[in-house]
Amino acid sequence: MRLSKDQSVKMIQELDERKDFEVAKSDVSNLELKKPSFWSRGHIVITRQTGDAIKIIIASKKDFKDLVALMSQFSPTQMTIR
């Protein structure tokens, strides 16, 4: 699913209001996304150039799809989906 420019802008504004941390694009070395299933939650792991990682749990399949769309636009070459 690809988001329109308006949808992307709106989603980024909503996320910006609720952000808990910030990582510069140049500081990201890897993005790993794991799809949530009926039995387990998914996650996104953002690994920094320093090797430090931030793990965020994803419970909703819709949230996962939205994150995949955003991360695909952000940095498709650094993204791994499991």
Beta strands, then each sheet from edge to edge (+ up, - down):
strand 1: 28-34
strand 2: 42-48
strand 3: 53-58
strand 4: 79-81
sheet 1: 3+ 2- 1+ 4+
end
